[in-house]
Amino acid sequence: MKIIAVIPARYASTRFPAKLMQDLGGKTVILRTYEAAIATQLFDDVFVVTDSSIIFDEIVSNNGKAIMSIKEHESGSDRIAEAVQDMNIDIVVNVQGDEPFINKKPLEELITVFKNDTENKVDLASLMFQITDKEEINNPNNVKVITDQQGFALYFSRSVIPFPREENVGVRYMKHIGIYAFRKQALLDFYRLPMLSLEASEKLEQLRYLEYGKRIRMVETEHGSIGIDTPEDLEKARKLIGSLK
């Protein structure tokens, strides 16, 4: 089973432009993410795929592997699919470019999902962890996910799901971590299918998979990550980097 990691890296982020090129303890956010993916030693290869010559040059000048997108893309999945469509691979792990604090264990758990999936019931696997703080739960920057009893995703939303009409009934709120592992064919199917209303409304690409009947196996982890969506997130990340030195 050949497994690669691909990091989609867009320069013009809507909420925080050029966030991937921000300094994080002496290195850019995107370079730290790339190096962290390699350091796991889980992958046969690691690539950054980008629409930006600035990001491309940043990776290549630091002896990394980068691919320039040919087309304009609405989502990271589209960008990755274009890059890997002619590669001889089985599983693609999408590592978000703004997630520089990659932990090896949950990535291993994602890969194990496919190694154990002898009946090919899983199209994608992704990560989630429990959140309990009400501010975190209500924050639309935190994507929430609910699953069935087998751990397959039912829905993702920026809203609070489930809505707490009745409290004290044992509901757990799960935050989605934007790291995915795909079967190559599921990724290529996504690339060829048009965006539908749920994805367009929430601006969450994983909803396209659900709308077209793909099965996303969620893996619960205790390893939360610092995704850099805002300048405030960057400051938190800088403090964490400082504490690790």
Protein Blocks (a to p, Z undefined) as FASTA:
>chain_A
ZZdddddddfklfklghklmpceehiafklmmmmmmmmnopafbdcdddfbfklmmmmmm
nopacdddfbdcfbfklmmmmmmmmpccfbdcdddfklmbccfklmmmmmmmmmmmmnop
afbdcdddddfbfklmmmmklccddddfkopafbdcfbdcddffbghkopacddddfbdc
ddfklmmmmmmpccdfklmmnopaklmmmmnopacdddddfbdcdddfbfklmmmmmmmm
mmmZZ
